[in-house]
Structures are given as structure tokens and as C-alpha cells.
Amino acid sequence: MKIHLKDIGEGKDLRFHLDREQVDELFAVTGGELTGTDAGLSLNGRVQLLDDTVIVSGALSAEIGFVCVRCAELRSRRVELPLDAVLMPRSSTDELDSDLELTAEDMDVSFYDGEEIELDPLVREIIFLEFPAFPACEAGSEECEQALEAIKAALDTGEDEVVDGPDPRWAALGAIREKLRNGSS
């Protein structure tokens, strides 16, 4: 999703649609934790250019695929998010004092280089900030509850296994402890 500054003029309507593969590419940085779905991702809005400041406003909607952290099943969730961004040329920061304190409004500014603006990082950031870090099925989801019951049944062996004595994985550390005790006595 690219915008060329020369095409903006006094303002330009934005209409982008990404298919499943393009959304997968957008979310590639997650290592597959978030994926696209057949619904894809749509961005509708408007872009304006004021001097060298670009203002993007609109909305994006997508259905995002994820693995539920509770039942470990592939699920999807629809997101409808506002898109409001201010972009300034990165070169405008060259003249700023390094001791300058940033305000809350300054933190909402993104930067661009050259004569083209790439919206992918902006869209990705908006979704990442709104999407749960540990996504789960909707509370009380029957599908999730059924998957959890199936997992519990698969893990249920019928008898609790009790191991006497220390965990054998600590044996090497125990041997070192004994050597230190015998050597220091």
C-alpha cells in the first residue's frame, strides 16, 4: 500500500484491499502468530498533503487469523479500526535539538523518506496495538470449551503418576553439590 506524494494534490481518496497472501506477508514479522483470512484487509480513507506533512484518515477492517492461547485451535477475529496518522519527512528531524522534550502529540507522528509513503508499517502497527498480545476465543465460546475438553480427555491417563525422590534432571547438579560438600569438610 503505497502513496506517491505527487498524486495527493489537494487530497486523495484511499481504497486498498489486501488478499489473504498479502495480509500474511504484512504479518510475516509475527512468525505466523497472526495470519490473513479469505476476507482479507480493507483500508478506506483520505490522504491530504499540507506543505510536507501528510495526514491520513479513514478506517481499516480485517479478519485476522490467530491460534487461541486457551484451546490451541486456529480462530479468527474481525477488527474494525480507525486510521488517523500524521507523517512528516524524516529530514525535518535533522534540525531538531537533541535535548527537545517530546509531547504526547509528538508521539503520534510517523516519518517518511523520499517521494513515496509506504502504509504497510502504519497499518501493521495499528493492528498490533489493538489486537490482544495473547489472543483467545471469545469468552464462553462453545468451540473453545469443546476443544479444551478434548485436550483434557487426551491428557487424562486415569492414574496420577507419582515419582519418589528428586527429579532425575537435577542429578548432575546434585553430584556437584556432593563434591563441594565432601571437598569442603
C-alpha positions as CSV (number, residue, x, y, z in Angstrom):
1,M,0.0,0.0,0.0
2,K,1.9,2.9,-1.3
3,I,1.1,6.6,-1.8
4,H,3.1,8.8,-4.1
5,L,3.3,12.4,-2.8
6,K,2.8,13.9,-6.3
7,D,-0.5,12.0,-6.6
8,I,-2.0,13.5,-3.5
9,G,-2.7,17.1,-4.7
10,E,-5.3,18.7,-2.5
11,G,-6.4,15.4,-1.3
12,K,-7.0,11.8,-2.5
13,D,-9.4,9.1,-1.5
14,L,-7.7,5.8,-0.5
15,R,-9.1,2.4,-1.3
16,F,-6.9,-0.6,-0.7
17,H,-7.8,-4.3,-0.4
18,L,-5.2,-6.9,0.6
19,D,-6.0,-10.6,-0.1
20,R,-5.0,-13.4,2.3
21,E,-1.5,-13.8,1.0
22,Q,-0.8,-10.1,1.2
23,V,-2.1,-10.0,4.8
24,D,0.2,-13.0,5.6
25,E,3.1,-11.0,4.1
26,L,2.1,-7.9,6.2
27,F,2.1,-10.1,9.4
28,A,5.2,-12.1,8.4
29,V,7.1,-10.4,11.3
30,T,4.9,-12.3,13.8
31,G,6.3,-15.7,12.6
32,G,2.8,-16.9,11.7
33,E,1.1,-15.9,15.0
34,L,-1.2,-13.7,13.1
35,T,-2.4,-14.6,9.6
36,G,-4.8,-13.4,6.9
37,T,-8.1,-15.0,6.1
38,D,-10.2,-15.2,3.0
39,A,-11.9,-11.9,4.0
40,G,-8.5,-10.1,3.6
41,L,-8.0,-6.5,4.8
42,S,-9.6,-3.3,3.5
43,L,-8.5,0.3,4.1
44,N,-10.7,3.2,3.1
45,G,-9.9,6.8,3.8
46,R,-8.4,10.0,2.6
47,V,-4.9,11.4,2.4
48,Q,-4.1,15.1,2.4
49,L,-0.8,17.0,2.0
50,L,-0.2,20.2,3.9
51,D,3.2,21.6,3.0
52,D,5.3,18.4,3.5
53,T,3.1,16.9,6.2
54,V,0.8,14.1,5.2
55,I,-2.4,13.4,7.0
56,V,-4.1,10.0,6.6
57,S,-7.6,9.4,8.0
58,G,-10.0,6.6,7.5
59,A,-10.8,3.1,8.7
60,L,-9.4,-0.4,8.2
61,S,-11.2,-3.6,8.6
62,A,-9.9,-7.1,8.5
63,E,-10.4,-10.6,9.7
64,I,-7.3,-11.8,11.5
65,G,-6.4,-15.4,12.0
66,F,-4.7,-16.5,15.2
67,V,-4.1,-19.5,17.4
68,C,-6.2,-19.4,20.6
69,V,-3.9,-19.5,23.6
70,R,-6.5,-21.5,25.6
71,C,-7.6,-24.2,23.2
72,A,-4.7,-24.0,20.6
73,E,-7.1,-24.0,17.7
74,L,-6.9,-21.7,14.7
75,R,-9.5,-19.0,15.1
76,S,-10.3,-15.6,13.5
77,R,-11.4,-12.3,14.8
78,R,-12.9,-9.3,12.9
79,V,-11.3,-5.9,13.6
80,E,-12.7,-2.5,12.6
81,L,-10.1,0.2,13.5
82,P,-9.8,3.9,12.8
83,L,-6.8,5.1,10.9
84,D,-5.6,8.6,11.8
85,A,-1.9,9.3,11.1
86,V,0.3,12.3,10.7
87,L,3.5,11.7,8.7
88,M,6.4,14.1,8.3
89,P,9.5,13.8,6.2
90,R,12.4,12.3,8.2
91,S,14.6,15.1,7.1
92,S,12.5,17.5,9.2
93,T,14.0,15.9,12.3
94,D,17.6,16.8,11.3
95,E,17.2,20.3,12.5
96,L,15.7,19.4,15.9
97,D,17.6,19.9,19.1
98,S,18.6,16.5,20.7
99,D,17.5,17.8,24.1
100,L,14.0,18.6,22.9
101,E,11.2,17.1,25.1
102,L,8.5,15.3,23.2
103,T,4.8,15.9,23.9
104,A,2.0,13.3,23.6
105,E,1.1,14.8,20.2
106,D,4.7,14.4,19.0
107,M,4.5,10.6,19.7
108,D,1.6,10.3,17.2
109,V,3.8,11.4,14.3
110,S,5.4,8.9,11.9
111,F,8.0,9.7,9.3
112,Y,8.6,9.0,5.7
113,D,11.5,9.2,3.3
114,G,11.5,10.2,-0.3
115,E,8.5,10.8,-2.5
116,E,6.6,7.7,-1.6
117,I,4.8,6.7,1.6
118,E,4.5,3.0,2.5
119,L,1.4,2.4,4.6
120,D,2.1,-1.2,5.5
121,P,4.1,-0.5,8.6
122,L,1.5,2.0,9.8
123,V,-1.4,-0.4,9.3
124,R,0.6,-3.2,11.0
125,E,1.3,-1.0,14.0
126,I,-2.4,0.0,14.4
127,I,-3.5,-3.7,14.3
128,F,-0.7,-4.8,16.7
129,L,-1.6,-2.1,19.2
130,E,-5.2,-3.1,19.2
131,F,-5.0,-6.9,18.9
132,P,-4.5,-8.8,22.1
133,A,-1.0,-10.0,22.8
134,F,-2.4,-13.4,23.8
135,P,-5.5,-13.8,21.7
136,A,-8.1,-16.3,22.8
137,C,-11.6,-17.3,21.7
138,E,-14.5,-15.2,22.8
139,A,-15.4,-15.8,26.4
140,G,-17.8,-18.7,26.8
141,S,-17.1,-19.9,23.2
142,E,-18.6,-23.4,22.9
143,E,-16.0,-24.4,20.3
144,C,-13.2,-23.4,22.7
145,E,-14.8,-25.3,25.6
146,Q,-15.2,-28.4,23.4
147,A,-11.5,-28.2,22.3
148,L,-10.4,-27.8,26.0
149,E,-12.5,-30.8,27.0
150,A,-10.9,-32.9,24.2
151,I,-7.4,-31.8,25.3
152,K,-8.2,-32.7,28.9
153,A,-9.5,-36.1,27.8
154,A,-6.4,-36.8,25.8
155,L,-4.2,-36.0,28.7
156,D,-6.2,-37.9,31.3
157,T,-4.4,-41.2,31.9
158,G,-6.7,-42.4,34.6
159,E,-3.9,-42.6,37.3
160,D,-1.8,-39.9,38.7
161,E,1.9,-40.7,38.3
162,V,3.9,-40.2,41.5
163,V,7.7,-40.1,41.4
164,D,9.6,-40.7,44.6
165,G,12.8,-38.8,45.2
166,P,14.3,-35.8,43.4
167,D,13.7,-35.1,39.7
168,P,16.4,-37.1,37.8
169,R,17.1,-34.0,35.7
170,W,18.8,-32.5,38.7
171,A,21.2,-35.4,39.2
172,A,24.2,-33.7,37.7
173,L,23.7,-30.6,39.9
174,G,23.3,-32.9,42.9
175,A,26.6,-34.6,42.1
176,I,28.4,-31.2,42.0
177,R,26.8,-30.3,45.4
178,E,28.0,-33.5,46.9
179,K,31.6,-33.0,45.6
180,L,31.6,-29.5,47.1
181,R,30.3,-30.7,50.5
182,N,32.9,-33.6,50.6
183,G,35.7,-31.3,49.5
184,S,35.0,-28.6,52.0
185,S,34.6,-30.9,55.0
